[in-house]
Amino acid sequence: MVERDPDLAEEVSYWPSLADAMSAAALVLLLFLLLSFVQAVDVASMQSRIKSQVSDGLRVEEKLLQDLERIIAQSVGPDKVSLNLSDLNLNIDGEVFFRRNHTDINPKRNPLLDKLADAFASVLEQEKYRERISAILIEGHCDTTGSAETNWAISVGRAVAVVDYLHKANPILASKYPGYFGAAGYSKFRPPDTTRIDGPVSSEELARLSRRIEIRIIPRHEIIVQEVRRLIYEWR
């Protein structure tokens, strides 16, 4: 019987152990690289899904505002409504002018406000539009005369006066949908857009145009935010 050299036995048992360790290390490294690759793919996939969700939501909002633009234009005239695609807001040039330092509405503008009240009631009575609208914001403005503090109060008073008039013109707005309306005042710090006026605008005309109301329909962006949060939660 041949005796095994103990030193040789130790040497032989040593190298397989080292090879196993090296193989295990290589496997761990491979798994780590694979995991990193999968995570990168998952992140890219999630980014793509979020981008798609936001794009879809914005397209829905754009379609909503285009529908509202058409409905309101039928009541007040197409020249009174403009859709701002840069911020997806629908602006209604109400031409509601006021006397200097006053908040009472010019009676000549009542027929326009009556039509607007009916248009808003028609829109809010339809669930497909109502659930996508965050607010109908009435914005009051002033000319540059007087102090900023005084004009803050006047501009807010003008906005509140228009909200009150709309609610009285069509009681459905006050009884069923008062929470959709908001009033804001911007004092004298947002002059009117005169780019649509041909020729120079005098200081008197600019002051008259400044005593105005603008109405902004704001989409419910929260729906898009909720969908994005849902995707992130599922990914985690």
Secondary structure as GFF3:
##gff-version 3
##sequence-region A 1 236
A	DSSP	alpha_helix	6	76	.	.	.	ID=ss1
A	DSSP	three_ten_helix	78	80	.	.	.	ID=ss2
A	DSSP	beta_strand	81	84	.	.	.	ID=ss3
A	DSSP	beta_strand	89	93	.	.	.	ID=ss4
A	DSSP	three_ten_helix	107	109	.	.	.	ID=ss5
A	DSSP	alpha_helix	110	124	.	.	.	ID=ss6
A	DSSP	alpha_helix	127	130	.	.	.	ID=ss7
A	DSSP	beta_strand	133	140	.	.	.	ID=ss8
A	DSSP	alpha_helix	148	169	.	.	.	ID=ss9
A	DSSP	alpha_helix	171	176	.	.	.	ID=ss10
A	DSSP	three_ten_helix	178	180	.	.	.	ID=ss11
A	DSSP	beta_strand	181	185	.	.	.	ID=ss12
A	DSSP	alpha_helix	203	210	.	.	.	ID=ss13
A	DSSP	beta_strand	213	219	.	.	.	ID=ss14
A	DSSP	alpha_helix	222	235	.	.	.	ID=ss15
###
